[in-house]
Amino acid sequence: MSVKPKLRILCCAGLSLIVLDAQASAPPETLQPLLVTLNERLNIADLVALTKWDSGKPIQDSPREAQVIANARKLAAERKLDPEDVGQLLAAQMEANKLVQYGLLAKWQATGKAPDTPRPDLAKQIRPRLDELQNRLLQQYADFTPYRKDPQCADWIAKARAHLATDQLHELALIRATGELCTGKP
């Protein structure tokens, strides 16, 4: 066999491996919408922080959190999801949200003021928006669930998450928000 046919075979084999690797590492289409929703939910934390700043109420609201998790677990059954997994997912979202709130309140306390921006009403505007996002989040989580055990899941999330956050605080919160998405168990 001459050098040219061997070279062609090697090139074809190499290209095949590259194509297979690219296909194997491509994230599922269901991931990006899920991450966008998680990020949208995190951005609402800025508004919640403003209401907490103005009202002086604590960030921690255990009764509200318990209610949100209980409602999510009920909705999980309707979507054929594990209620425990959904409870952990929502708990992670609330922890991430509080991380943003604590970070912003600390920043505002250090400067002595919060941004001069419109303050939506927590009960009438923000919480209904969070409830709507929760419904979307659960559907997108259900769509993503078949991929949670994939060995590449954490890599997909890290790459897809890279350009969503607007600053370091929100990036850290998004890392926390996505912490329950992959099971790590094939």
C-alpha positions in Angstrom: 0.0 0.0 0.0 1.4 3.4 -1.0 1.6 6.4 1.4 -1.4 8.2 -0.1 -4.0 5.5 0.6 -2.6 5.1 4.1 -2.8 8.8 4.6 -6.4 8.9 3.4 -7.3 6.1 5.8 -5.7 7.9 8.7 -7.3 11.2 7.8 -10.8 9.6 7.4 -10.3 7.8 10.8 -9.2 11.0 12.5 -12.1 13.0 11.1 -14.5 10.2 12.1 -13.2 10.4 15.7 -13.5 14.2 15.7 -17.1 14.0 14.4 -18.0 11.3 16.9 -16.4 13.3 19.8 -18.3 16.4 18.8 -21.5 14.5 18.7 -20.9 12.8 22.0 -20.1 16.1 23.7 -23.0 18.1 22.4 -25.4 19.0 25.2 -29.1 18.2 24.8 -31.3 20.9 23.4 -33.3 20.9 26.7 -30.3 22.3 28.7 -30.1 25.9 27.5 -33.8 26.8 28.1 -33.5 25.3 31.6 -30.4 27.4 32.4 -32.0 30.5 31.0 -35.0 30.0 33.3 -32.7 29.4 36.3 -30.8 32.6 35.4 -34.0 34.5 35.0 -35.1 33.4 38.4 -31.8 34.5 39.9 -32.1 37.9 38.4 -35.3 38.4 40.2 -33.3 38.0 43.4 -32.1 41.6 42.8 -35.7 42.8 43.0 -36.3 40.7 46.1 -33.2 42.2 47.7 -34.5 45.7 47.1 -37.8 44.9 48.8 -35.9 43.4 51.8 -33.7 46.5 51.9 -36.7 48.8 51.9 -38.8 46.8 54.4 -36.0 45.7 56.7 -37.4 42.2 56.6 -34.9 39.3 56.9 -33.9 37.4 53.8 -34.6 34.1 55.4 -38.3 33.2 55.1 -38.6 29.6 56.2 -42.4 29.3 56.1 -42.5 30.7 52.5 -39.6 28.3 51.5 -41.4 25.3 53.0 -44.6 26.2 51.2 -42.8 26.6 47.8 -41.0 23.2 48.2 -44.2 21.5 49.3 -46.1 22.9 46.3 -43.3 21.9 44.0 -43.3 18.3 45.3 -47.0 18.1 44.6 -46.4 19.3 41.0 -43.6 16.8 40.6 -46.0 13.9 40.8 -48.1 15.4 38.0 -45.0 15.5 35.8 -43.8 12.0 36.8 -40.8 13.5 38.6 -39.3 12.3 41.9 -40.7 14.7 44.5 -37.5 14.5 46.5 -35.4 15.5 43.5 -37.7 18.4 42.8 -37.6 19.5 46.5 -33.8 19.5 46.3 -33.9 21.5 43.0 -36.1 24.2 44.5 -34.1 24.3 47.7 -31.0 24.9 45.5 -32.8 27.7 43.7 -33.8 29.4 46.9 -30.3 29.1 48.3 -28.9 30.6 45.1 -31.5 33.4 45.3 -30.6 34.2 48.9 -26.9 34.2 48.0 -27.6 37.0 45.6 -29.7 38.8 48.1 -27.1 38.6 50.9 -24.4 39.7 48.5 -26.4 42.7 47.3 -27.5 43.8 50.8 -23.9 43.6 52.0 -22.8 45.8 49.1 -25.6 48.3 49.7 -24.9 48.4 53.5 -21.2 49.1 52.7 -22.2 52.1 50.5 -25.1 53.2 52.7 -27.6 53.0 49.9 -29.4 50.7 47.4 -29.8 51.5 43.7 -32.5 54.1 42.9 -34.6 51.9 40.8 -38.4 51.1 40.8 -39.4 48.7 43.5 -42.0 46.1 42.5 -44.4 44.8 45.1 -43.1 41.5 46.6 -46.5 39.9 47.1 -48.3 41.3 44.1 -45.6 41.3 41.4 -42.5 39.3 42.3 -44.0 36.2 43.9 -46.5 35.6 41.1 -43.5 35.9 38.6 -41.6 33.4 40.7 -44.6 31.0 40.7 -44.8 31.3 36.9 -41.1 30.6 36.6 -41.4 27.6 38.9 -44.0 26.0 36.5 -41.7 26.6 33.5 -38.7 25.4 35.5 -40.4 22.1 36.4 -41.4 21.4 32.8 -37.9 22.2 31.6 -36.4 20.0 34.4 -38.7 17.2 33.3 -37.4 17.6 29.8 -33.8 17.5 31.0 -34.2 14.6 33.5 -33.2 11.9 31.0 -29.7 13.5 30.7 -29.0 14.0 34.4 -27.0 10.8 34.7 -25.0 11.4 31.6 -21.2 11.4 32.4 -20.9 14.7 30.5 -23.7 16.4 32.3 -21.5 18.5 34.6 -19.3 19.6 31.6 -22.4 20.5 29.6 -23.7 22.7 32.4 -20.3 24.4 33.1 -20.0 25.3 29.4 -23.6 26.4 28.9 -23.5 28.4 32.2 -20.3 30.3 31.3 -21.9 33.3 29.5 -25.2 33.7 31.4 -24.2 35.5 34.6 -23.7 39.3 34.6 -21.2 39.4 37.4 -19.3 37.3 39.9 -22.1 37.2 42.5 -24.6 36.0 40.0 -22.1 33.5 38.5 -21.6 32.0 41.9 -25.3 31.9 42.5 -25.8 30.2 39.1 -23.3 27.6 40.1 -25.3 26.9 43.2 -28.6 26.9 41.3 -27.3 24.2 38.9 -25.7 22.1 41.6 -28.5 19.6 41.7 -29.0 19.1 37.9 -26.6 16.2 37.4 -26.8 13.1 39.5 -23.3 11.9 38.8 -24.6 8.3 38.9 -24.7 6.6 35.5 
